[in-house]
Amino acid sequence: NLADPAEVEELARTVLVDHGHVDVLVSNAGRSIRRSVADSYQRFHDIERTNAINYLGPARLVLELLPSMRNRGEGHIVNVSTAGVRTPPMARWSAYLASKSAFDVWLRCVAQEIRGDDVTVSTVYMGLVHTRMSEPTPLLHKMPGLTPEQAADQVCTAIAERTHNITPPMVRPAELLGNLFRVPTDRLLEQYFRISSRHKRRTGDEES
């Protein structure tokens, strides 16, 4: 349970005692949540829980295992992030994207400090993967995505090739357009939020 600091510390201790060292750490645990701010006024715990799983827990685990990697002069960390941290921010995904962005930026900063010790970092900016985590969100059912096996292949590529990052093809153009035309992009996404909110009220579509 990455949300429990004691369990994270115990995991790291057990692994190092039983195996001596860690060659590769894959940070893949995640908590997804799609909820508007209006539905979050009395749910600050959603932000706390999402950050605990997506940012604070993974960061703690890295800090527990990193000294061993640096002392050995060898190690590799793979962060399974989301393409959403590279594209314009989307309404209703604030807690999720903020937590994933926090760990993404934190680890990229750390990577600059540890590369000299031959400890490398790869980030997989994963697109939509159809799993049990995405199942509660009806909107995602209609969108194209990866199978778990295809997603695992990307992680394996990051491990084998120590690629700096793996990014879906459409992310870079979306990122560029979002940066060049930030105000029009924000206005367009605001319109989408209003339209989808009206649809939600008519259909009773649940947020998750």
C-alpha positions, -999 to +999 in steps of 0.1 A: +000+000+000+019+030-013-004+053+007+011+039+040+046+052+047+054+024+071+045-002+045+066+015+018+096+016+042+091-021+052+088-031+015+121-014+007+139-030+037+126-064+029+136-063-007+171-051+001+176-077+028+162-106+007+178-096-026+207-073-018+198-047-044+173-036-070+183-035-106+151-019-120+122-001-102+090+003-121+066+028-106+033+018-120+008+020-091-019+046-097-052+060-086-075+076-112-103+100-104-125+120-127-146+145-108-155+182-112-145+208-087-182+214-079-185+177-068-153+180-048-161+208-023-166+183+005-141+157-008-106+171-001-097+135+009-098+127-029-069+150-035-050+136-005-056+100-015-047+106-051-014+123-042-006+096-017-008+069-044+005+088-074+031+111-059+041+108-023+042+070-021+063+065-053+086+093-042+091+077-008+099+043-024+124+059-048+141+076-018+143+043+001+159+024-028+180+051-044+210+050-020+216+014-028+214+020-065+239+050-063+263+031-041+264+002-066+267+026-095+239+009-113+201+011-115+172+021-136+138+037-127+108+036-150+079+059-142+047+049-159+031+083-161+002+095-183+001+113-216-022+137-199+006+155-181+020+165-215-012+177-231-034+207-222-051+202-188-086+188-189-116+197-167-126+170-141-091+155-141-075+180-118-066+158-088-053+130-110-033+150-135-018+172-107-006+142-088+009+125-118+025+158-129+040+162-095+058+129-095+068+133-132+085+166-125+100+155-092+116+124-108+129+143-138+147+167-114+161+138-095+173+122-127+197+151-133+213+144-100+217+107-102+228+101-138+264+107-129+261+076-107+249+055-137+213+054-123+190+062-152+153+072-155+128+065-182+093+079-183+065+062-202+038+087-210+011+061-213-020+067-233-054+052-223-051+016-213-084-004-209-081-018-174-102-021-143-090+014-133-106+030-164-137+008-163-158+030-140-156+060-164-181+055-192-165+082-214-133+061-217-152+031-230-157+048-264-121+059-268-093+039-285-067+026-261-041+000-254-045-035-240-026-043-208-003-064-229+005-035-252+012-013-223+035-038-207+054-040-240+061-002-237+074-007-202+097-035-213+111-014-241+119+014-216+137-012-194+156-029-222+166+003-241+167+027-212+148+051-233+146+087-219+108+087-226+082+069-246+054+092-258+023+084-280+026+100-315-002+125-311+010+139-277+038+160-291+016+179-316-011+184-289+016+196-265+030+221-290-004+234-300-014+238-264+017+258-257+014+280-288-023+286-285-029+283-248-058+308-245-078+294-275-072+259-263-084+267-228-115+283-243-122+253-264-119+229-235-141+252-214-168+248-241-164+211-241-168+211-203-201+230-205-215+208-233-205+176-215-219+189-182-253+195-199-251+159-213-242+146-178-273+163-163-295+148-190-281+113-188-270+110-152-235+100-163-216+093-131-181+106-124-155+084-108 
